[in-house]
Amino acid sequence: MVTASERAEQGGERTRRARDIAAGVPDPELPMLTLSDLGVLRGIDLDKYGSVVVQLTPTYAGCPAVAEMRAEVATRLRTAGFPDVRVVTVLDPPWTTDWITAEGRRKLVEHGIAPPGARRPAHSATTRVWLSLTPHPAGVPCPRCASIDTEELSRFAATACTALRRCRACLEPFPHIKEL
């Protein structure tokens, strides 16, 4: 007979294993990043029936990659032996570029993509967050040569989350993850 503490320990191990599997799923638009690196993997739990419940937060409302993320997480977990998987979308609090990990930021630079600017202080529901519709100021470091003499060429690039910039020092164009 299995004791309650043994069941709890087994459940904790299953949860850790499921979290490791889901955390390793690559982002469909930025495949050098995992969902964990990007900060969209919000949580993984086992419900009272033993189902794995994965929580994802999209980078922005209407993100076209969410369906693919959900499907890939569910497929990998089922393949790993978790027969009952539910992937739910969590919108509150909304995702912010502050959730990209240091490892994720390093990987972006390594792949020629400028990560978003410095982390902002955490904000609560009562804190005002001002939205600026003006172009990002100069000073986004070039991921190739590190010069801050860069300019924005287009507010939109390959994905809605990126802008296209060019380095005036090395003349190379590069994508920049916009701060959200």
Backbone bond lengths (Angstrom), bond angles and torsions (degrees), N, CA, C in turn:
res aa  C-N    CA-C-N  psi(-1)  N-CA   C-N-CA  omega(-1)  CA-C   N-CA-C  phi
1 M - - - 1.441 - - 1.533 108.76 -
2 V 1.337 116.57 138.72 1.459 123.39 -179.21 1.524 108.89 -91.96
3 T 1.336 115.62 129.28 1.461 119.85 179.94 1.534 110.38 -78.73
4 A 1.330 115.25 166.00 1.467 120.76 179.14 1.521 110.97 -62.40
5 S 1.337 117.72 -38.36 1.466 119.86 -179.51 1.535 110.99 -69.64
6 E 1.347 116.92 -34.54 1.471 119.90 176.75 1.527 110.42 -67.46
7 R 1.338 116.38 -39.71 1.469 120.23 176.96 1.533 110.45 -62.74
8 A 1.332 116.22 -41.99 1.463 120.27 179.51 1.527 110.63 -63.98
9 E 1.323 116.39 -42.14 1.463 120.56 178.52 1.527 111.12 -64.00
10 Q 1.332 117.30 -42.56 1.466 121.13 177.47 1.529 110.50 -63.16
11 G 1.325 116.26 -41.29 1.465 120.53 177.92 1.520 111.30 -63.29
12 G 1.327 117.21 -40.90 1.468 121.30 177.86 1.516 111.45 -63.36
13 E 1.327 116.76 -40.63 1.467 121.24 178.49 1.526 110.24 -67.23
14 R 1.327 117.74 -41.05 1.476 120.68 177.66 1.525 110.41 -63.56
15 T 1.325 115.98 -40.43 1.466 119.68 179.36 1.525 110.27 -64.77
16 R 1.321 118.11 -44.85 1.474 121.71 178.56 1.526 110.60 -61.34
17 R 1.311 116.68 -42.27 1.470 120.79 179.70 1.534 110.32 -64.39
18 A 1.327 116.96 -44.73 1.468 121.21 178.35 1.528 110.41 -62.77
19 R 1.338 116.96 -40.63 1.472 121.04 179.26 1.524 110.40 -63.22
20 D 1.325 117.50 -42.94 1.467 120.79 179.15 1.531 111.38 -62.00
21 I 1.315 116.41 -39.96 1.471 120.54 -179.86 1.527 110.18 -66.77
22 A 1.328 117.11 -49.49 1.462 120.97 -178.73 1.530 111.23 -65.69
23 A 1.315 117.16 -38.05 1.465 121.15 -178.87 1.526 111.72 -62.68
24 G 1.334 117.47 -27.25 1.455 121.63 -178.43 1.511 115.30 -85.27
25 V 1.324 118.16 -1.75 1.470 120.88 179.82 1.530 108.79 -70.39
26 P 1.340 117.94 128.18 1.463 119.41 179.49 1.528 111.88 -75.35
27 D 1.326 115.32 149.86 1.456 120.96 174.54 1.529 107.91 -69.82
28 P 1.328 119.48 134.33 1.464 121.08 -178.21 1.529 114.48 -64.14
29 E 1.329 117.47 -30.68 1.465 120.15 -178.12 1.520 112.98 -93.02
30 L 1.315 117.21 -27.46 1.466 122.88 178.85 1.530 107.66 -128.23
31 P 1.332 117.77 74.00 1.466 120.60 -170.17 1.525 115.60 -65.51
32 M 1.327 118.09 -9.18 1.460 119.67 174.57 1.529 111.01 -75.25
33 L 1.347 116.04 -13.54 1.464 121.78 179.09 1.516 110.60 -106.83
34 T 1.315 116.12 143.32 1.460 120.31 171.20 1.527 107.66 -88.41
35 L 1.324 115.60 167.53 1.467 119.17 176.42 1.522 110.83 -60.75
36 S 1.325 116.19 -31.74 1.459 120.44 176.88 1.528 110.57 -68.79
37 D 1.347 117.85 -45.87 1.471 121.35 177.65 1.519 111.28 -56.36
38 L 1.324 116.06 -41.86 1.457 121.88 -176.67 1.530 112.38 -74.71
39 G 1.323 116.63 -19.59 1.463 120.76 178.76 1.517 113.97 83.51
40 V 1.337 117.97 16.62 1.466 120.03 179.62 1.530 112.51 -92.02
41 L 1.321 117.79 -13.99 1.468 121.49 176.47 1.520 107.08 -81.87
42 R 1.333 116.70 105.38 1.459 121.76 -173.17 1.514 113.79 -88.32
43 G 1.313 117.51 -34.78 1.451 118.58 -178.28 1.512 111.96 -177.26
44 I 1.329 114.57 158.38 1.461 121.89 176.10 1.518 107.21 -140.95
45 D 1.323 114.87 129.64 1.459 120.66 179.12 1.513 109.34 -140.82
46 L 1.314 114.70 164.12 1.465 121.15 169.47 1.515 106.21 -104.04
47 D 1.330 117.08 129.50 1.457 118.29 177.13 1.532 109.38 -80.83
48 K 1.320 117.27 179.73 1.474 120.63 -175.02 1.525 112.88 -65.56
49 Y 1.329 117.88 -13.96 1.473 121.51 178.60 1.525 112.20 -97.94
50 G 1.332 117.23 0.16 1.454 121.27 179.88 1.515 114.30 89.98
51 S 1.322 117.39 3.70 1.467 120.84 177.40 1.524 109.53 -73.99
52 V 1.326 116.05 145.53 1.456 121.26 174.98 1.531 107.48 -87.07
53 V 1.319 115.57 126.29 1.461 121.18 178.75 1.529 107.27 -116.05
54 V 1.335 115.50 117.17 1.459 122.37 -178.30 1.522 107.93 -108.10
55 Q 1.316 115.96 133.49 1.464 121.22 177.94 1.525 109.43 -109.60
56 L 1.336 116.08 126.24 1.461 122.50 176.49 1.523 109.23 -121.25
57 T 1.321 116.62 144.29 1.454 122.08 173.70 1.519 107.24 -118.00
58 P 1.340 118.30 120.59 1.462 119.81 178.94 1.521 111.21 -67.83
59 T 1.325 115.39 155.62 1.462 119.58 -179.82 1.522 111.69 -67.40
60 Y 1.323 117.30 -28.38 1.459 120.73 174.51 1.518 108.77 -158.03
61 A 1.326 116.36 159.55 1.464 121.02 -179.25 1.528 109.09 -60.89
62 G 1.293 116.64 132.24 1.459 121.20 179.15 1.518 113.70 83.32
63 C 1.306 118.44 11.99 1.466 121.83 -179.70 1.530 109.03 -58.79
64 P 1.342 117.77 120.59 1.464 120.17 -176.45 1.528 113.84 -70.48
65 A 1.319 117.70 -15.08 1.462 121.02 -177.47 1.530 113.25 -82.16
66 V 1.329 117.91 -12.17 1.473 120.77 -175.86 1.525 111.72 -59.50
67 A 1.311 118.08 -43.92 1.471 120.61 -179.05 1.527 110.55 -60.64
68 E 1.319 116.59 -41.64 1.465 120.05 178.94 1.527 111.43 -68.26
69 M 1.322 117.43 -39.64 1.470 121.10 176.84 1.520 110.43 -59.78
70 R 1.333 115.74 -48.54 1.469 121.01 -179.07 1.522 110.67 -58.83
71 A 1.335 116.45 -46.47 1.465 121.05 -177.72 1.525 110.94 -64.68
72 E 1.326 117.61 -42.47 1.469 120.63 -177.83 1.531 111.44 -68.30
73 V 1.323 117.31 -40.52 1.474 120.39 177.13 1.528 109.42 -61.57
74 A 1.323 117.17 -48.55 1.469 120.68 -178.95 1.533 110.96 -62.14
75 T 1.310 118.12 -43.76 1.472 121.90 -180.00 1.521 111.19 -61.27
76 R 1.320 116.39 -47.69 1.479 119.18 -178.61 1.522 111.86 -64.31
77 L 1.318 117.27 -38.74 1.462 119.40 179.28 1.523 111.39 -69.39
78 R 1.313 117.48 -41.69 1.472 119.94 177.88 1.521 110.99 -64.21
79 T 1.314 117.54 -41.68 1.468 122.10 177.66 1.527 110.67 -61.62
80 A 1.322 117.35 -32.53 1.467 122.21 -179.58 1.527 112.98 -82.26
81 G 1.347 117.21 2.06 1.460 119.65 175.24 1.510 115.74 103.38
82 F 1.314 118.12 14.22 1.462 121.82 175.25 1.527 106.86 -102.57
83 P 1.335 117.80 97.17 1.466 119.44 -172.39 1.523 115.37 -70.14
84 D 1.330 117.00 -31.26 1.467 119.44 -176.85 1.528 108.95 -113.86
85 V 1.326 115.37 108.15 1.462 121.99 -176.36 1.526 109.12 -127.69
86 R 1.315 116.13 133.33 1.469 121.74 172.64 1.522 107.63 -123.70
87 V 1.312 116.13 128.81 1.469 120.93 176.29 1.519 106.82 -112.56
88 V 1.322 115.60 119.30 1.460 120.87 -177.10 1.523 110.29 -114.64
89 T 1.322 115.19 149.64 1.457 121.40 178.06 1.518 108.93 -95.34
90 V 1.320 115.88 130.89 1.460 122.73 179.30 1.526 107.15 -116.01
91 L 1.320 116.64 122.72 1.464 120.61 -175.89 1.523 114.33 -105.47
92 D 1.329 117.24 -10.33 1.452 120.39 -176.67 1.516 110.41 -126.94
93 P 1.315 119.34 121.01 1.447 126.59 -0.25 1.528 110.69 -74.72
94 P 1.332 115.91 155.33 1.459 118.69 -179.85 1.525 111.41 -68.71
95 W 1.316 114.83 152.16 1.471 121.35 178.30 1.518 109.62 -62.82
96 T 1.306 115.96 148.00 1.452 122.95 175.36 1.523 108.61 -137.40
97 T 1.315 117.07 153.09 1.468 120.56 178.39 1.523 111.31 -63.07
98 D 1.323 117.32 -15.24 1.462 120.50 174.86 1.526 111.33 -61.50
99 W 1.332 117.82 -21.71 1.464 121.40 -177.14 1.528 112.91 -82.69
100 I 1.322 118.32 -7.75 1.464 119.65 175.22 1.524 107.01 -68.52
101 T 1.319 116.72 127.58 1.462 120.87 -176.33 1.528 111.28 -71.82
102 A 1.318 115.93 164.54 1.468 120.98 175.61 1.531 109.57 -59.43
103 E 1.319 116.93 -39.78 1.466 121.10 177.50 1.528 110.23 -63.68
104 G 1.325 117.41 -40.64 1.456 121.37 177.35 1.515 111.69 -62.73
105 R 1.323 117.03 -42.26 1.466 121.37 178.24 1.525 110.95 -63.89
106 R 1.321 116.17 -40.04 1.468 120.44 177.77 1.525 110.72 -62.73
107 K 1.334 116.47 -43.88 1.463 120.74 179.81 1.528 111.66 -63.91
108 L 1.330 117.37 -37.71 1.463 120.43 178.21 1.535 110.24 -60.03
109 V 1.328 115.95 -50.34 1.469 120.04 179.84 1.527 110.08 -60.31
110 E 1.325 116.40 -43.08 1.466 121.25 179.65 1.534 111.66 -57.95
111 H 1.320 116.72 -28.88 1.461 121.56 -178.97 1.533 112.68 -101.51
112 G 1.336 117.26 16.61 1.452 121.14 174.09 1.514 115.09 78.65
113 I 1.327 117.82 22.72 1.463 122.43 179.12 1.525 108.25 -117.59
114 A 1.321 116.34 126.54 1.467 120.17 178.48 1.522 108.99 -74.95
115 P 1.326 117.09 123.87 1.467 119.07 178.16 1.522 110.62 -71.94
116 P 1.330 117.00 166.45 1.468 119.67 177.79 1.518 110.28 -63.04
117 G 1.322 115.78 164.04 1.462 121.86 -177.99 1.512 113.79 -62.74
118 A 1.319 113.79 -174.60 1.459 121.57 -177.22 1.516 111.23 -55.81
119 R 1.313 114.42 149.62 1.464 120.71 179.55 1.516 110.01 -64.18
120 R 1.325 114.47 140.23 1.461 121.78 176.70 1.528 108.84 -91.88
121 P 1.322 116.64 159.78 1.467 117.71 173.66 1.529 109.36 -62.42
122 A 1.302 116.27 148.06 1.470 120.33 178.71 1.519 108.70 -60.47
123 H 1.328 115.58 143.52 1.461 118.36 177.62 1.520 109.62 -120.46
124 S 1.309 113.92 152.90 1.457 120.22 -179.02 1.520 108.82 -110.26
125 A 1.305 116.05 -179.01 1.459 121.34 -179.67 1.529 111.47 -63.16
126 T 1.333 117.62 -22.20 1.462 119.91 -178.43 1.525 112.55 -96.32
127 T 1.307 118.41 -4.95 1.456 121.75 179.28 1.519 110.22 -86.41
128 R 1.314 116.75 134.56 1.455 120.40 176.62 1.520 109.45 -78.26
129 V 1.320 115.75 135.81 1.457 121.57 175.78 1.514 106.38 -120.61
130 W 1.330 116.53 117.47 1.449 121.54 -176.28 1.507 110.00 -89.78
131 L 1.309 116.60 133.31 1.451 123.04 179.05 1.514 108.26 -99.27
132 S 1.320 116.36 128.28 1.456 121.02 177.72 1.518 108.53 -106.71
133 L 1.326 116.09 128.87 1.453 120.84 178.78 1.518 111.51 -99.31
134 T 1.319 117.40 6.10 1.460 120.73 178.27 1.522 109.24 -85.85
135 P 1.338 117.57 156.60 1.462 119.76 179.15 1.520 111.49 -58.26
136 H 1.319 115.06 153.15 1.464 121.33 178.74 1.520 108.57 -62.38
137 P 1.311 117.95 137.21 1.463 119.41 -179.67 1.531 111.46 -64.70
138 A 1.332 115.06 157.73 1.459 119.88 175.56 1.525 107.64 -60.55
139 G 1.287 116.45 158.11 1.456 119.69 177.88 1.506 113.48 117.21
140 V 1.326 118.43 3.36 1.457 120.16 173.79 1.522 106.72 -74.54
141 P 1.326 118.57 118.27 1.463 119.77 -176.25 1.533 112.63 -64.69
142 C 1.316 114.94 138.86 1.460 121.22 175.87 1.527 108.49 -68.64
143 P 1.333 118.53 128.67 1.466 119.61 -179.66 1.527 113.05 -71.91
144 R 1.331 117.90 -10.74 1.467 120.44 -179.37 1.525 112.49 -94.04
145 C 1.364 116.68 -47.48 1.471 118.82 -175.59 1.529 112.88 -117.73
146 A 1.328 118.49 -4.13 1.469 125.42 176.98 1.527 114.19 74.02
147 S 1.316 118.58 4.89 1.463 120.58 177.00 1.533 109.11 -66.20
148 I 1.341 115.57 144.47 1.463 118.81 175.30 1.528 110.73 -97.56
149 D 1.308 117.31 4.81 1.464 122.07 176.94 1.525 107.65 -84.31
150 T 1.346 115.44 77.37 1.464 121.65 -177.44 1.526 109.24 -126.39
151 E 1.318 115.42 160.25 1.460 120.57 178.81 1.516 109.74 -136.56
152 E 1.324 115.26 150.78 1.459 120.29 176.89 1.526 108.95 -84.75
153 L 1.326 116.60 126.57 1.462 121.95 177.06 1.518 111.34 -93.19
154 S 1.336 116.11 -37.35 1.455 121.32 -179.48 1.513 108.93 -151.44
155 R 1.311 117.07 137.74 1.466 121.88 179.47 1.520 111.17 -68.38
156 F 1.344 116.85 -18.86 1.460 121.14 -179.44 1.513 109.77 -125.80
157 A 1.326 115.90 139.12 1.466 121.79 179.91 1.524 108.22 -125.77
158 A 1.318 117.14 -140.98 1.468 121.49 -174.76 1.520 113.30 -61.51
159 T 1.313 117.73 -31.83 1.466 121.58 177.24 1.525 108.07 -128.20
160 A 1.312 116.31 162.62 1.467 120.46 -179.61 1.525 111.95 -65.17
161 C 1.322 117.04 -20.33 1.466 121.52 -178.58 1.518 112.75 -83.03
162 T 1.338 117.93 -7.78 1.463 120.09 -174.51 1.522 112.26 -118.65
163 A 1.324 114.69 152.60 1.460 123.49 171.58 1.522 106.75 -115.29
164 L 1.319 117.10 158.00 1.464 121.36 178.09 1.518 108.76 -102.43
165 R 1.316 116.09 125.88 1.460 122.73 -179.92 1.523 109.62 -124.18
166 R 1.341 115.55 164.93 1.457 120.83 175.53 1.516 108.27 -135.48
167 C 1.313 114.47 141.07 1.453 121.36 177.15 1.529 107.95 -87.45
168 R 1.312 117.03 127.54 1.465 120.41 178.36 1.529 111.47 -77.86
169 A 1.323 118.23 -18.56 1.464 121.67 -179.41 1.534 111.30 -80.47
170 C 1.352 116.94 -52.51 1.470 119.37 -178.13 1.526 112.70 -101.77
171 L 1.352 116.53 -4.23 1.470 124.67 177.23 1.526 114.49 66.62
172 E 1.322 117.56 12.06 1.466 121.24 -179.81 1.522 110.95 -86.93
173 P 1.332 117.26 133.78 1.467 119.70 171.46 1.533 109.37 -77.78
174 F 1.325 116.03 154.02 1.462 119.99 177.88 1.519 109.86 -156.90
175 P 1.350 116.59 149.27 1.460 119.37 174.26 1.520 110.81 -79.32
176 H 1.316 115.68 152.09 1.465 122.59 178.22 1.519 107.70 -131.37
177 I 1.323 117.58 125.29 1.453 122.03 175.66 1.534 107.79 -69.41
178 K 1.320 116.57 121.00 1.468 120.38 -178.29 1.530 110.27 -72.04
179 E 1.323 115.14 144.18 1.454 120.49 177.06 1.513 109.32 -71.91
180 L 1.306 116.45 132.18 1.463 122.45 175.96 1.510 109.24 -127.20
